[in-house]
């Protein structure tokens, strides 16, 4: 007969072995099954499938050095946490091929060393920002930080600015926008730096377009993803085949019918074009005695745009939301005294926050921009606004004389009644050829076949060629090229480069990454008005209620104890 103790020991041993087997099986299953749960309503911790694929296919180490460490104020601590959380998610899929580190670039650096570090970072393209924080004694101090990173792959480095800085948003909204675009910002850079296939992009020449130096900054940025070429069409059909996209940057001379045909048929074959067109010729460089003459150049492109569903109107936009230019306010005979003054012909255009291409982009700096009308007759073409003016806009007919004396006139609000005029638009669909039912024998010795109805494709039309132009100054050391969108008069960085890079990526079929820009994270901020009005009530409740709860539980416990032991 089995002893009861021996029977219990056998039962315990069986239970232990069963538990060990179950734990072993759970461990095996966990190693072979990968799952993650994101309980947030907006799925902020869920990476896109495209991001996962890029990270899983890394063939060498990508190292990300994030310059967000040290003493930060609370908003930037949250931003730092968001960057760290995202990189942790990246590391799960990239494994050992994705490494990162947070660093304080000013740690143990003296004032001279800090100035040198700031200068070095500027040279690399990293942008600083100022933060205010309380010191240990309760005072306020200002500190420069670089909310940026450096991505390294096989001795290649790409600087990366992580902070969205849109003057139209407050600090909290800018940080939230930065968090929304983090995945796109980081993974697009990783894709660019590790991409082995290089698509080709061409800037058209031969019609007075901007030269290589005037588009140098954008070309340098795009060269991270594309092979950049420049060339003349010369009426050669098929010369643009093989290019992922074509850029037409501020032409000033007329297009021949043969060149128009080449562009048109490139589009019919599914080609993508970014048009940056000035429908009015005007420039501060042509000012003489404080005046210049604006006129309509003959570009011979109107029939193309009409077929594609838009019309660029030969009018000048004047906008109360505008940039300033330096004006000499000194009296005659006195030394020059330049002061900034609003120049209505330099509107600051608002990117469309509902469009994935222009979402979270800063204001765009334009010069002598023109309005665009979309044509309802081309209903098969999907039209999406890229850029628009403010609610206080005025249109000026041309030809006209533009004078600095206009700065002295105070704008009347009733005169600026044309609101939110379009200055940039995205077009998508199957376009109809501008050469449909037209003879082309006069343009070619051996006329090619005309494709009358095109394949589905995309293009962008922006009614200001200067949006793509960076400033160039010449010195003894050679040409000095300013960053695109930087205005040295106001020391502001506008969103020109970010917008155009996004547009090119949109045209070049990189929509999977651009879809990440459409993500929205809700800002769950306290109602400051309610905080102020109900401050005392909540302080009292938080001080008294916990104490009353502890006392109540203690009395209940004593009563229960008395009843139990009395019985």
C-alpha positions as CSV (number, residue, x, y, z in Angstrom):
1,X,0.0,0.0,0.0
2,X,1.4,3.5,-1.0
3,X,2.1,5.8,1.9
4,X,0.0,9.1,1.8
5,X,3.2,11.2,2.0
6,X,4.8,9.3,-0.9
7,X,1.5,9.7,-2.9
8,X,1.6,13.5,-2.2
9,X,5.3,13.7,-3.2
10,X,4.5,11.9,-6.5
11,X,1.6,14.3,-7.1
12,X,3.9,17.4,-6.4
13,X,6.6,16.0,-8.6
14,X,4.2,15.4,-11.5
15,X,2.8,19.0,-11.1
16,X,6.4,20.4,-11.1
17,X,7.3,18.4,-14.2
18,X,4.1,19.5,-16.0
19,X,4.8,23.1,-15.1
20,X,8.3,22.9,-16.5
21,X,7.1,21.3,-19.7
22,X,4.4,24.0,-20.1
23,X,7.0,26.8,-19.5
24,X,9.4,25.2,-22.0
25,X,6.6,25.0,-24.6
26,X,5.6,28.6,-24.0
27,X,9.3,29.7,-24.4
28,X,9.6,27.7,-27.7
29,X,6.3,29.3,-29.0
30,X,7.5,32.8,-28.0
31,X,10.8,32.3,-29.9
32,X,8.9,31.3,-33.1
33,X,6.0,33.7,-32.8
34,X,6.5,37.4,-32.9
35,X,3.7,39.7,-31.8
36,X,3.3,43.2,-30.4
37,X,0.3,45.0,-29.0
38,X,-0.4,48.7,-29.5
39,X,-3.2,49.8,-27.3
40,X,-3.1,53.5,-28.3
41,X,-6.2,54.7,-30.3
42,X,-4.0,56.3,-33.0
43,X,-1.6,53.3,-33.1
44,X,1.4,55.6,-32.5
45,X,3.7,52.6,-31.7
46,X,2.8,50.6,-34.8
47,X,5.3,50.8,-37.6
48,X,4.2,50.7,-41.3
49,X,4.9,47.6,-43.3
50,X,7.2,49.5,-45.6
51,X,9.2,50.6,-42.6
52,X,9.5,47.1,-41.3
53,X,10.6,45.8,-44.7
54,X,13.4,48.4,-44.9
55,X,14.7,47.7,-41.4
56,X,14.5,43.9,-41.9
57,X,16.6,44.1,-45.1
58,X,19.5,46.2,-43.8
59,X,22.7,44.6,-44.9
60,X,25.1,46.6,-42.8
61,X,25.0,48.7,-39.6
62,X,23.1,51.9,-39.6
63,X,24.1,54.0,-36.6
64,X,22.0,57.0,-35.5
65,X,23.5,59.5,-33.1
66,X,20.7,61.7,-31.6
67,X,21.8,65.0,-30.1
68,X,19.1,65.1,-27.5
69,X,20.6,64.5,-24.1
70,X,21.5,66.4,-20.9
71,X,19.3,68.8,-19.1
72,X,16.1,69.5,-21.2
73,X,12.8,71.1,-20.3
74,X,9.7,69.0,-19.9
75,X,8.4,69.3,-23.5
76,X,11.8,68.3,-25.0
77,X,12.1,65.5,-22.5
78,X,8.8,64.1,-23.9
79,X,10.2,64.6,-27.4
80,X,13.4,62.8,-26.4
81,X,11.2,59.9,-25.0
82,X,9.2,59.7,-28.3
83,X,12.5,59.5,-30.3
84,X,13.8,56.8,-28.0
85,X,10.5,54.8,-28.1
86,X,10.5,54.9,-31.9
87,X,14.2,53.9,-32.2
88,X,13.5,51.0,-29.8
89,X,10.7,49.9,-32.2
90,X,13.2,50.2,-35.1
91,X,15.7,48.1,-33.3
92,X,13.2,45.2,-32.9
93,X,13.0,44.8,-36.7
94,X,16.5,46.0,-37.6
95,X,18.1,43.9,-34.8
96,X,21.9,44.3,-34.7
97,X,21.9,46.3,-38.0
98,X,20.2,49.3,-36.3
99,X,22.1,51.0,-33.5
100,X,21.6,54.3,-31.9
101,X,22.9,56.5,-29.1
102,X,21.8,59.7,-27.4
103,X,24.5,62.4,-26.9
104,X,24.8,65.8,-25.4
105,X,27.2,67.6,-27.8
106,X,27.9,70.3,-25.2
107,X,28.8,68.0,-22.3
108,X,32.0,69.2,-20.6
109,X,32.6,71.9,-23.3
110,X,33.7,75.4,-22.5
111,X,32.2,78.5,-24.1
112,X,34.8,78.5,-26.9
113,X,34.3,74.9,-27.6
114,X,30.5,75.3,-27.6
115,X,30.8,78.1,-30.2
116,X,33.0,75.8,-32.4
117,X,30.5,72.9,-32.0
118,X,27.6,75.2,-33.0
119,X,29.5,76.4,-36.0
120,X,30.4,72.8,-37.0
121,X,26.8,71.8,-36.7
122,X,25.7,74.7,-38.8
123,X,28.1,73.7,-41.5
124,X,26.7,70.2,-41.5
125,X,23.1,71.5,-41.9
126,X,21.9,70.9,-38.4
127,X,19.5,73.6,-37.0
128,X,19.5,74.7,-33.4
129,X,16.7,75.9,-31.2
130,X,16.5,77.8,-27.9
131,X,14.7,76.4,-24.9
132,X,13.9,78.1,-21.6
133,X,14.2,76.1,-18.4
134,X,14.3,76.8,-14.6
135,X,17.6,76.4,-12.8
136,X,18.1,75.0,-9.3
137,X,17.6,78.4,-7.7
138,X,14.2,78.9,-9.4
139,X,15.4,81.4,-12.1
140,X,15.0,81.1,-15.9
141,X,17.8,80.3,-18.2
142,X,18.1,80.1,-22.0
143,X,19.9,77.2,-23.6
144,X,20.8,76.2,-27.2
145,X,20.0,72.6,-28.2
146,X,20.2,70.7,-31.5
147,X,17.0,68.5,-31.8
148,X,18.7,66.6,-34.6
149,X,20.6,63.4,-35.5
150,X,23.4,62.1,-37.6
151,X,22.7,58.9,-39.6
152,X,25.8,56.9,-40.6
153,X,26.1,54.0,-43.0
154,X,29.4,52.7,-44.5
155,X,31.3,56.0,-43.8
156,X,28.4,58.0,-45.3
157,X,26.8,60.6,-43.1
158,X,23.4,62.3,-43.5
159,X,22.4,65.1,-41.0
160,X,18.8,65.0,-39.9
161,X,16.7,67.8,-38.3
162,X,14.0,66.2,-36.2
163,X,12.1,69.4,-35.1
164,X,9.3,70.9,-37.1
165,X,9.5,74.7,-36.7
166,X,6.4,76.3,-38.2
167,X,5.8,79.9,-37.0
168,X,2.0,79.4,-37.6
169,X,1.9,76.9,-34.8
170,X,2.7,77.2,-31.1
171,X,5.5,75.2,-29.4
172,X,3.3,72.4,-28.3
173,X,1.8,71.9,-31.8
174,X,5.3,72.0,-33.4
175,X,6.5,69.3,-31.0
176,X,3.5,67.2,-31.8
177,X,4.0,67.7,-35.5
178,X,7.6,66.6,-35.1
179,X,6.5,63.4,-33.3
180,X,3.9,62.7,-36.0
181,X,6.6,62.9,-38.7
182,X,9.4,61.1,-36.8
183,X,8.9,57.7,-38.5
184,X,8.8,59.3,-42.0
185,X,11.9,61.5,-41.2
186,X,14.0,58.6,-39.9
187,X,13.0,55.8,-42.2
188,X,13.2,58.0,-45.4
189,X,16.8,58.9,-44.4
190,X,17.6,55.3,-43.7
191,X,16.2,54.3,-47.1
192,X,18.1,57.0,-48.9
193,X,21.4,56.2,-47.3
194,X,21.1,52.4,-47.9
195,X,19.5,52.5,-51.3
196,X,21.6,50.8,-54.0
197,X,19.3,51.6,-56.9
198,X,19.5,55.2,-58.1
199,X,16.7,56.7,-60.1
200,X,17.4,59.6,-62.5
201,X,16.0,63.1,-62.3
202,X,16.6,65.8,-64.9
203,X,16.5,69.6,-64.8
204,X,15.5,71.0,-68.2
205,X,17.7,73.7,-69.8
206,X,17.5,75.7,-73.0
207,X,14.6,78.1,-72.1
208,X,16.3,80.5,-69.7
209,X,15.8,78.2,-66.6
210,X,17.6,78.7,-63.4
211,X,21.2,77.7,-63.6
212,X,23.0,74.9,-61.6
213,X,24.1,77.2,-58.8
214,X,20.7,78.7,-58.3
215,X,19.2,75.3,-57.6
216,X,22.3,73.8,-56.0
217,X,20.9,73.4,-52.5
218,X,17.8,71.4,-53.6
219,X,20.0,69.4,-56.1
220,X,22.4,68.4,-53.3
221,X,19.5,67.3,-51.1
222,X,17.9,65.3,-54.0
223,X,21.2,63.7,-54.9
224,X,20.8,61.6,-51.8
225,X,18.0,59.7,-53.6
226,X,18.5,60.5,-57.3
227,X,21.1,60.8,-60.0
228,X,20.7,64.5,-61.0
229,X,21.2,65.4,-64.7
230,X,20.7,68.7,-66.6
231,X,20.0,68.8,-70.3
232,X,18.5,70.4,-73.4
233,X,15.5,68.7,-75.1
234,X,16.3,70.0,-78.6
235,X,13.1,68.6,-80.0
236,X,14.2,65.0,-79.7
237,X,11.3,62.6,-79.0
238,X,12.1,60.0,-76.3
239,X,15.0,62.0,-74.9
240,X,13.3,62.1,-71.5
241,X,12.5,58.4,-71.3
242,X,14.2,56.7,-68.4
243,X,13.9,59.7,-66.1
244,X,11.8,59.2,-63.0
245,X,10.8,62.9,-63.0
246,X,11.5,66.2,-64.9
247,X,11.9,69.6,-63.3
248,X,11.2,72.8,-65.2
249,X,12.6,75.6,-63.0
250,X,11.5,79.1,-63.9
251,X,11.9,79.3,-67.7
252,X,12.0,82.8,-69.2
253,X,12.2,82.0,-72.9
254,X,9.6,80.5,-75.2
255,X,9.3,76.8,-75.7
256,X,9.3,75.5,-79.2
257,X,6.4,73.3,-80.4
258,X,8.9,70.4,-80.7
259,X,10.1,70.7,-77.1
260,X,6.5,71.0,-75.9
261,X,5.7,67.8,-77.9
262,X,8.6,65.9,-76.2
263,X,7.4,67.0,-72.7
264,X,3.7,66.2,-73.6
265,X,4.5,62.7,-74.9
266,X,6.8,62.0,-71.9
267,X,3.7,62.8,-69.7
268,X,1.5,60.6,-71.9
269,X,3.9,57.7,-71.3
270,X,3.5,58.1,-67.5
271,X,6.3,60.6,-66.9
272,X,6.1,63.1,-64.0
273,X,6.9,66.8,-64.2
274,X,7.4,69.5,-61.6
275,X,6.6,72.9,-63.2
276,X,7.8,76.0,-61.5
277,X,6.5,78.8,-63.7
278,X,6.5,82.6,-63.6
279,X,3.5,83.9,-65.6
280,X,4.7,87.4,-64.9
281,X,8.3,88.7,-65.2
282,X,9.3,90.9,-62.3
283,X,12.4,91.1,-60.1
284,X,13.9,93.4,-57.5
285,X,17.3,93.0,-59.4
286,X,15.8,95.0,-62.2
287,X,14.8,98.0,-60.0
288,X,16.0,101.3,-61.3
289,X,15.4,104.5,-59.3
290,X,13.1,102.4,-57.0
291,X,10.9,101.2,-59.9
292,X,10.7,98.2,-62.2
293,X,8.3,97.1,-65.0
294,X,6.4,93.8,-64.8
295,X,5.2,92.1,-67.9
296,X,3.9,88.8,-69.3
297,X,6.6,86.7,-70.8
298,X,5.8,84.5,-73.9
299,X,6.5,81.0,-72.6
300,X,4.1,79.3,-75.0
301,X,2.9,76.8,-72.3
302,X,-0.7,77.9,-71.8
303,X,-2.2,75.3,-74.1
304,X,-0.3,72.5,-72.2
305,X,-1.6,73.6,-68.8
306,X,-5.1,74.1,-70.2
307,X,-5.2,70.5,-71.4
308,X,-3.8,69.3,-68.1
309,X,-6.5,71.1,-66.1
310,X,-5.0,74.3,-64.7
311,X,-4.5,77.9,-65.8
312,X,-1.8,80.2,-64.4
313,X,-3.2,83.7,-64.4
314,X,-0.8,86.5,-65.4
315,X,-1.4,88.6,-62.3
316,X,0.7,89.4,-59.3
317,X,-0.3,88.3,-55.8
318,X,-0.2,90.9,-53.1
319,X,-0.6,89.4,-49.6
320,X,-0.7,91.0,-46.2
321,X,1.0,87.9,-44.9
322,X,4.3,88.6,-46.6
323,X,8.1,88.7,-46.1
324,X,10.0,91.9,-45.4
325,X,12.8,93.4,-47.5
326,X,15.5,95.9,-46.4
327,X,14.7,99.5,-47.3
328,X,16.9,102.5,-47.0
329,X,15.0,105.0,-44.7
330,X,17.9,107.5,-44.4
331,X,17.3,111.0,-45.6
332,X,19.3,112.2,-48.7
333,X,22.9,113.0,-47.8
334,X,22.9,110.8,-44.7
335,X,24.6,107.4,-44.4
336,X,22.3,104.5,-45.5
337,X,20.0,103.1,-42.9
338,X,18.3,99.9,-44.0
339,X,15.3,98.7,-42.1
340,X,13.0,95.7,-42.8
341,X,9.6,96.7,-44.4
342,X,6.8,94.4,-45.4
343,X,6.8,93.7,-49.2
344,X,3.4,92.6,-50.4
345,X,4.8,91.0,-53.5
346,X,6.7,88.5,-51.4
347,X,3.8,86.4,-50.0
348,X,4.4,83.7,-47.4
349,X,2.3,80.9,-48.9
350,X,0.5,78.4,-46.6
351,X,1.0,74.7,-47.3
352,X,-2.2,72.6,-47.3
353,X,-2.3,70.7,-44.0
354,X,-4.8,68.3,-45.5
355,X,-2.4,67.2,-48.2
356,X,0.1,64.4,-47.3
357,X,2.8,66.1,-49.4
358,X,2.6,69.5,-47.6
359,X,1.4,68.4,-44.1
360,X,3.5,69.9,-41.3
361,X,5.5,72.1,-43.7
362,X,6.6,75.6,-42.7
363,X,5.4,78.7,-44.6
364,X,6.9,78.9,-48.1
365,X,8.8,82.0,-49.1
366,X,7.7,83.2,-52.6
367,X,8.6,86.2,-54.7
368,X,6.2,87.7,-57.3
369,X,3.9,84.7,-57.3
370,X,0.8,84.2,-59.5
371,X,-2.6,82.7,-58.8
372,X,-3.7,79.4,-60.3
373,X,-7.2,78.4,-61.4
374,X,-8.2,74.7,-61.7
375,X,-10.5,73.8,-64.6
376,X,-13.7,72.0,-63.7
377,X,-13.9,70.7,-67.3
378,X,-11.0,68.4,-66.7
379,X,-13.1,66.4,-64.2
380,X,-11.1,63.2,-64.8
381,X,-8.0,64.9,-63.2
382,X,-7.8,64.9,-59.4
383,X,-6.6,68.3,-58.2
384,X,-5.2,68.9,-54.8
385,X,-4.1,72.3,-53.5
386,X,-0.5,72.5,-52.4
387,X,0.0,76.2,-51.6
388,X,-2.4,79.1,-51.0
389,X,-2.4,82.7,-49.9
390,X,-3.8,84.1,-46.7
391,X,-7.4,85.3,-46.3
392,X,-6.1,88.9,-47.1
393,X,-5.0,88.8,-50.7
394,X,-5.1,91.2,-53.6
395,X,-4.4,90.5,-57.3
396,X,-2.7,93.1,-59.5
397,X,-3.1,93.2,-63.2
398,X,0.0,93.4,-65.5
399,X,1.8,95.0,-67.2
400,X,2.4,97.4,-64.4
401,X,5.1,99.5,-62.7
402,X,6.2,98.2,-59.3
403,X,7.7,100.8,-57.0
404,X,9.3,100.9,-53.6
405,X,7.0,103.8,-52.8
406,X,4.2,101.3,-52.4
407,X,5.8,100.3,-49.1
408,X,4.8,103.7,-47.6
409,X,1.1,103.0,-48.3
410,X,-0.9,101.4,-45.5
411,X,-2.8,98.4,-46.9
412,X,-6.6,98.7,-46.6
413,X,-8.2,95.5,-45.5
414,X,-11.2,96.0,-47.8
415,X,-8.8,96.1,-50.8
416,X,-7.4,92.6,-49.8
417,X,-10.7,90.7,-50.2
418,X,-9.6,87.8,-52.3
419,X,-8.8,85.0,-49.8
420,X,-6.9,81.8,-50.1
421,X,-5.9,82.0,-53.7
422,X,-4.2,78.8,-55.1
423,X,-0.4,79.2,-55.9
424,X,0.5,75.5,-56.2
425,X,-1.4,72.4,-57.1
426,X,-1.0,68.6,-57.5
427,X,-2.6,66.9,-60.5
428,X,-3.2,63.2,-60.8
429,X,-4.9,61.1,-63.5
430,X,-4.8,60.2,-67.1
431,X,-4.0,63.4,-69.0
432,X,-5.2,64.3,-72.5
433,X,-2.4,65.3,-75.0
434,X,-2.2,68.9,-76.0
435,X,-1.3,67.6,-79.5
436,X,-4.4,65.5,-79.9
437,X,-5.9,66.0,-83.4
438,X,-3.0,68.3,-84.3
439,X,-0.5,67.9,-87.1
440,X,3.2,67.7,-86.1
441,X,4.8,67.2,-89.5
442,X,6.2,70.8,-89.4
443,X,8.2,70.1,-86.3
444,X,9.9,66.8,-87.1
445,X,11.6,65.3,-90.2
446,X,10.2,61.9,-89.3
447,X,7.1,62.6,-87.2
448,X,6.5,60.1,-84.4
449,X,3.1,58.7,-83.5
450,X,1.1,60.9,-81.2
451,X,-0.2,59.3,-78.0
452,X,-3.6,61.1,-77.6
453,X,-4.6,59.7,-74.2
454,X,-2.0,59.2,-71.5
455,X,-1.3,56.6,-68.8
456,X,-2.2,57.6,-65.2
457,X,0.5,59.8,-63.8
458,X,1.1,62.9,-61.6
459,X,2.5,66.4,-61.9
460,X,2.8,69.5,-59.8
461,X,2.4,73.1,-60.9
462,X,3.7,76.0,-58.8
463,X,3.1,79.5,-60.0
464,X,6.5,80.9,-58.8
465,X,9.8,79.9,-60.1
466,X,11.7,81.5,-57.2
467,X,10.4,79.0,-54.7
468,X,13.2,76.6,-55.9
469,X,15.9,79.3,-56.2
470,X,18.6,79.6,-53.4
471,X,20.4,82.9,-53.1
472,X,24.0,83.0,-54.5
473,X,26.5,85.6,-53.4
474,X,30.0,85.9,-54.9
475,X,33.1,86.5,-52.8
476,X,36.8,86.2,-53.1
477,X,36.5,82.6,-52.0
478,X,34.0,81.9,-54.8
479,X,30.2,81.6,-54.8
480,X,28.4,81.4,-51.4
481,X,25.2,79.4,-51.7
482,X,22.5,80.0,-49.0
483,X,20.2,77.2,-48.0
484,X,17.0,77.0,-50.0
485,X,14.2,78.8,-48.1
486,X,16.6,80.8,-45.9
487,X,16.1,84.5,-45.7
488,X,19.1,86.3,-44.3
489,X,17.2,89.5,-43.7
490,X,14.8,87.9,-41.2
491,X,17.1,85.0,-40.3
492,X,14.2,82.7,-41.0
493,X,14.2,79.2,-42.5
494,X,11.1,78.7,-44.6
495,X,9.7,75.4,-45.8
496,X,10.7,75.6,-49.5
497,X,13.2,72.7,-49.5
498,X,11.0,70.4,-47.4
499,X,8.1,71.0,-49.7
500,X,9.9,70.4,-52.9
501,X,11.7,67.3,-51.7
502,X,8.3,65.9,-50.7
503,X,6.8,66.8,-54.1
504,X,9.6,65.1,-55.9
505,X,9.2,62.0,-53.8
506,X,5.5,62.1,-54.5
507,X,6.1,62.3,-58.2
508,X,8.7,59.5,-58.0
509,X,6.2,57.0,-56.7
510,X,7.5,57.0,-53.2
511,X,3.9,57.1,-51.8
512,X,4.4,54.4,-49.2
513,X,6.8,56.6,-47.2
514,X,4.8,59.7,-47.8
515,X,1.7,58.1,-46.4
516,X,3.5,58.2,-43.0
517,X,3.2,62.0,-43.1
518,X,-0.6,61.6,-42.9
519,X,-0.4,60.2,-39.4
520,X,-2.0,62.2,-36.6
521,X,-1.4,62.0,-32.9
522,X,-3.8,63.8,-30.7
523,X,-2.4,66.5,-28.3
524,X,-4.0,65.8,-25.0
525,X,-3.3,69.0,-23.2
526,X,-4.9,70.4,-20.1
527,X,-7.6,73.1,-20.4
528,X,-5.5,76.0,-19.0
529,X,-8.6,78.1,-18.4
530,X,-10.2,75.4,-16.3
531,X,-6.9,74.8,-14.5
532,X,-6.8,78.4,-13.4
533,X,-10.4,78.6,-12.4
534,X,-10.6,75.3,-10.5
535,X,-7.0,75.2,-9.2
536,X,-7.9,75.6,-5.5
537,X,-10.7,73.0,-5.6
538,X,-8.4,70.3,-7.0
539,X,-5.5,71.1,-4.6
540,X,-7.9,70.8,-1.6
541,X,-9.3,67.5,-3.0
542,X,-5.9,66.0,-3.6
543,X,-4.7,66.9,-0.1
544,X,-7.8,66.0,1.9
545,X,-9.4,63.1,0.0
546,X,-6.4,60.6,0.3
547,X,-6.2,61.3,4.1
548,X,-9.9,60.8,4.5
549,X,-9.7,57.6,2.5
550,X,-6.9,56.2,4.7
551,X,-8.7,57.2,7.9
552,X,-11.9,55.6,6.7
553,X,-10.2,52.3,5.7
554,X,-8.4,52.3,9.1
555,X,-11.6,52.7,11.1
556,X,-13.3,50.1,9.0
557,X,-10.4,47.7,9.7
558,X,-10.6,48.4,13.5
559,X,-14.3,47.9,13.5
560,X,-14.0,44.6,11.7
561,X,-11.2,43.4,14.1
562,X,-13.3,44.3,17.1
563,X,-16.3,42.4,15.8
564,X,-14.3,39.4,14.9
565,X,-12.5,39.0,18.3
566,X,-15.5,40.0,20.4
567,X,-17.4,37.2,18.8
